[in-house]
């Protein structure tokens, strides 16, 4: 704490978002980046290209692995240096930002009269789409044709945001699959 001067920053941190009582944590700030570093280090290259092999590898580690073997993989790939580098890069970006929380960022760009959408909480996110829209069809191609070519909005034109091209979902599907 005192090694990084954190105690001097405490008063500043307390006032960052006192009005909204926004919760901030290093874990959420760093996100999945650290997990990705670890996963790349311990997963054999052949398994990284095939999700089923990756799952089989993870199960094999769970059944036969040892702390010593996992530690050896992590040391071999110099994971500690990669994690430390990522943490330092991320915290330097945090210092460069004028806002620290999602709420503060939202407030910075929100305009009067703007809409605010609610998409649910973490249980909704981790619960997946099936409770809302049902399970996916086992007949993938048939479902894709129905969704893109036979739905009520299949021929409703829309314009892409990146290139300004006007198209329909049916045209897009036929271009790719047709």
C-alpha positions in Angstrom: 0.0 0.0 0.0 2.7 2.5 1.0 5.1 1.1 -1.6 2.9 2.6 -4.4 1.7 5.7 -2.4 -1.8 4.3 -2.3 -2.5 5.8 1.1 -2.0 9.3 -0.4 -4.6 8.6 -3.1 -7.3 7.4 -0.7 -9.0 10.7 -0.3 -9.0 11.2 -4.1 -10.5 7.8 -4.6 -13.2 8.4 -2.1 -14.5 11.4 -4.0 -14.4 9.8 -7.5 -18.0 8.8 -7.5 -19.4 9.6 -4.1 -22.7 10.8 -5.5 -23.6 7.5 -7.2 -21.8 5.2 -4.8 -20.4 3.4 -7.9 -18.6 0.2 -7.0 -15.2 -0.1 -8.5 -12.8 -3.1 -8.2 -9.5 -3.9 -9.7 -10.8 -7.3 -10.7 -13.6 -5.9 -12.9 -11.2 -3.2 -14.2 -8.7 -5.7 -15.4 -11.4 -7.9 -16.8 -10.6 -11.1 -18.6 -7.2 -9.9 -19.9 -5.3 -11.6 -17.1 -7.3 -14.9 -17.5 -6.4 -14.8 -21.2 -2.7 -14.5 -20.4 -2.9 -17.5 -18.1 -5.0 -19.5 -20.6 -2.6 -18.9 -23.4 0.3 -20.0 -21.2 -1.1 -23.3 -20.1 -3.1 -24.4 -23.2 -1.1 -26.4 -25.7 -1.0 -24.7 -29.2 -3.0 -27.5 -30.9 -5.8 -27.2 -28.3 -6.1 -23.4 -28.8 -7.5 -24.0 -32.3 -10.1 -26.5 -31.2 -12.5 -25.7 -28.4 -13.2 -29.4 -27.8 -9.5 -30.2 -27.5 -9.2 -27.2 -25.1 -12.0 -28.6 -23.0 -10.5 -32.1 -23.0 -7.1 -30.6 -21.9 -8.7 -28.6 -19.1 -10.5 -31.8 -17.9 -7.2 -33.7 -18.1 -5.5 -31.1 -16.0 -8.3 -31.3 -13.5 -8.1 -35.1 -13.3 -4.3 -35.7 -13.5 -2.6 -32.3 -13.0 -0.6 -31.1 -10.1 0.2 -27.7 -8.7 3.9 -28.4 -9.5 3.0 -29.1 -13.2 0.8 -26.1 -13.6 3.4 -23.9 -11.9 6.0 -25.2 -14.3 3.9 -24.2 -17.3 3.3 -20.8 -15.9 7.0 -20.2 -15.1 8.0 -21.6 -18.6 5.8 -19.0 -20.3 7.0 -16.1 -17.9 3.3 -15.5 -17.0 4.2 -13.4 -14.0 6.0 -10.8 -16.2 3.2 -10.8 -18.7 0.6 -10.2 -15.9 2.7 -7.5 -14.3 3.1 -5.8 -17.7 -0.6 -5.9 -18.4 -1.5 -4.5 -14.9 1.0 -1.7 -15.4 -0.3 -0.8 -18.9 -3.9 -0.9 -17.7 -3.3 1.3 -14.6 -1.3 3.8 -16.7 -4.3 4.1 -19.0 -6.5 4.6 -15.9 -4.3 7.5 -14.8 -4.6 9.1 -18.2 -8.4 9.0 -18.2 -10.3 11.8 -16.6 -13.0 9.5 -15.4 -12.6 6.2 -13.5 -15.9 4.5 -13.4 -18.5 3.5 -15.9 -21.0 5.8 -14.4 -18.6 8.8 -14.6 -17.9 7.9 -18.3 -21.7 7.7 -18.9 -22.3 11.0 -17.3 -19.5 12.6 -19.3 -21.1 11.7 -22.6 -24.8 11.6 -21.7 -27.0 14.3 -23.3 -30.1 15.8 -21.9 -33.1 13.8 -23.1 -31.0 10.8 -24.1 -32.5 7.4 -23.6 -31.2 4.9 -21.0 -31.7 1.3 -21.7 -31.7 -1.6 -19.2 -30.5 -4.9 -20.4 -30.7 -6.8 -17.1 -28.2 -7.7 -14.5 -25.4 -10.2 -14.2 -27.8 -13.2 -13.6 -29.5 -12.3 -16.9 -26.2 -12.1 -18.7 -24.8 -15.4 -17.4 -28.2 -17.0 -17.8 -27.9 -16.8 -21.5 -30.5 -16.3 -24.2 -32.4 -19.5 -24.0 -34.8 -18.4 -21.2 -35.6 -15.3 -23.4 -35.7 -16.7 -26.9 -35.7 -20.4 -26.6 -33.1 -23.0 -27.5 -31.2 -22.8 -30.8 -32.4 -25.0 -33.7 -30.4 -28.2 -34.3 -30.9 -27.6 -38.0 -28.5 -24.7 -38.3 -28.6 -24.0 -42.0 -32.4 -24.2 -42.1 -32.6 -21.8 -39.1 -30.2 -19.4 -40.7 -32.2 -19.3 -44.0 -35.4 -18.7 -42.0 -33.8 -16.0 -39.9 -32.2 -14.1 -42.8 -34.5 -14.8 -45.7 -37.9 -15.7 -44.5 -38.5 -13.4 -41.5 -40.8 -10.4 -41.4 -37.8 -8.0 -41.6 -35.7 -10.0 -44.1 -36.2 -7.5 -46.9 -36.2 -4.3 -44.7 -33.3 -2.2 -45.9 -30.7 -0.9 -43.4 -27.4 1.0 -43.8 -24.2 -0.2 -42.4 -22.5 2.2 -39.9 -18.9 1.6 -41.1 -19.2 1.8 -44.9 -22.7 3.4 -45.5 -23.9 0.5 -47.7 -27.6 -0.1 -47.8 -28.6 -3.8 -47.7 -31.0 -6.3 -46.3 -30.4 -9.4 -44.2 -31.6 -11.5 -47.1 -29.0 -9.8 -49.5 -26.3 -10.3 -46.9 -27.1 -14.0 -46.4 -27.3 -14.7 -50.1 -24.0 -12.9 -50.7 -22.3 -15.0 -48.1 -24.0 -18.4 -48.4 -25.7 -18.1 -51.8 
